[in-house]
Structures are given as C-alpha cells and as structure tokens.
C-alpha cells in the first residue's frame, strides 16, 4: 500500500470546482440558479449570497483585485425560491449592485467584487453543517447606457 508523506498531502477530501467569476454589464439584472446536489430539500436550510466591494486601488493580479476594500459596500443578494422543498434556489444580481461603490467601470476598466454563497443546515452546535458552496469574483463591465 503506497503512502504519501504527511507533509505532502496528495488528496483533498473536500472538493469543489474552485473559484468562479461572474461577469456582467453595468445595469444588467440577472438571475443565477444554484442546485445543491447533496441536499434533497432546502426547507429548513439557510442560503446566503453576499458580494463585497473589492479594492480597485490596491494590488492587482492580471488586472483583478487581490484585496477587499476597507469599508467597502457589502450587499446580501436577494433570493428567489418558488419551490421551497427542492434543492434549488436562484439569486439575483440587482441592476443597482455597484451604484454606491467608490469606483465605477470605464470602457477598458471593469470593477470587481468578491462573491460568496453559504448554505447552512438546520442543526445546532456540533450537529450543524455549513458549506461555502461558491466563492469568487463578480466582474462588472462598462455600459454606455448607464451614462
């Protein structure tokens, strides 16, 4: 039986698709459907989706921010769940998401926010499970119709 060294782990028991980037145009209002494959009924679960303004004046990596804006706007996104006893829910990116952000997009300079999705089951204490289902960046592109 092969063994890897404890200081060189080769397998992660908690897997996901990694970070995502949602790109949309300033002023758009879009809905994104999420399916929680490992849950059959979300009735007593809590889903939270938040976007936090990124620091566009701070360090960048390939044009994308690497830090959260200190004192930046934090927005909890609205949810639409017309069938509460299944494993799907939609979140809404509102057209006004970046209206209060300190930077607005320019033709060749989008603005960014950090997005995260959290799912909590109805348990308490050690019986409660909390999953961070998705995380990544929201990219907002310039739109001349917003001028």
N, C-alpha and C positions, 0 to 999 in steps of 0.2 A: 504494500500500500504506500503510495507516494505521499510525502509530507512536505508542505512548504514551511519555511521558517516563520515564526510568529511575528517577526519584524518585517516580513514581506508578504502581507496577505494578498491572495490572488483571486478571491471571490467575495463579492458583496452580497449579503443575504437580503438586503433591502434594495430593490432595483426599481428604476423608473426610466422614462425617456430622457431625463436630463432637463436642462433649462429650455424654455421656449422664448420666441419673440413674436409678439402680436403687432403687426404693422397696419396702421390705418391712417386715413387722411383727416386732417383737422376739420371738425364739424360733422364728421360721419357719426351715426349712431348705429352700432352693430350689436348683434346677439350671438353668443357662442354657447353651444350645447356641450355639457360635460356628462359623461357616463362613468359612474363609479362601478367598474366591473365586479369588484369583490363584495359589493353590497347589493342586496335584492330589494330593500325597502328603506327609504330615507325618512320615513315618517317622524322618528324621534331624533334624527341627526341634525346637526347644525352645520351649515355651509357658509363660509365667509370668504369673500373675494375682495382684496384690497389692492389699490395702486398708490404708490408713494413717489412723489416727485424726485427725480434724480438730479444730481448736481452737475449741471452743464458747464459750470465754470471750473470744476475740479478736474482731476486727472481723467484722461480718456484712453481707451484701448480700441484702436481701429475706428475711431470716431464715436465710440459708445462710452457712456459714463462708467466709472468704476466705484462711485460713492453715492450715498444718499445725500440729498440736500438737507443741511441742518436747518430745522424749522420749516421744511418743505410741506407741501399740502399732502395730506393723507385722505384718500377717498375710499369709502366702502361702496362697492358697486352693487346696484340693485339686482335682485334675483327674480326669475320668472319660473314658477313651478306649478303648472296646471294639473299635473297628476302627482299627488304627494306620496303615493305608495309604490313608486317605482324607484329606479336607481339613476334617474337623470334630472338635471336642472340646467337652466340657461342663465348666464349672467349677461348684463347689458353694459356696454361701453357707451356712456352717455355722450351726446354731442358737446356737452359743456365740460367734459373732463378736465381739460387743461386751461379753462378760462381764467383761473386765478393763479396759474403757475407764473413764476418770475420770468421765465423765458418763453417765447412763442416761436413756432417754427418759421424758418426762412426757406426760400426756394431750394437751396442746397444744404440746409442745416436743420434736420429734424430735431425734435426734443424727445426725451425719454422719461419713462417712469418705471419703477420696479413693481411687478405684479406677483401676487401670491394667492393660492387657494388653499383653504384649510377645511377639513372635514372632521367633525367630532361626533363620536357615537354617544348614546345616552348614559353610558356608565359613569360611575363616580370613583374617585380615588384611584387605586391600582387597577380597577376594573375598566376604567375609561381608556379608550384608544383615540389618538389624534394623529391624523395623516396630513402631511403637507403635499397635497396632490399635484400641484403645479407651481412653478416659480420661473421668473424670467424677466424680460423687458417688454414694455409697451413702447413702440416707436410711433410718433405722431408726425406725419409729413405735412408740408405746407399745402394750403389750398387758397387760390386767389379768390374763391367765392366767400371767404371769411373776411376779406378786406372791406 
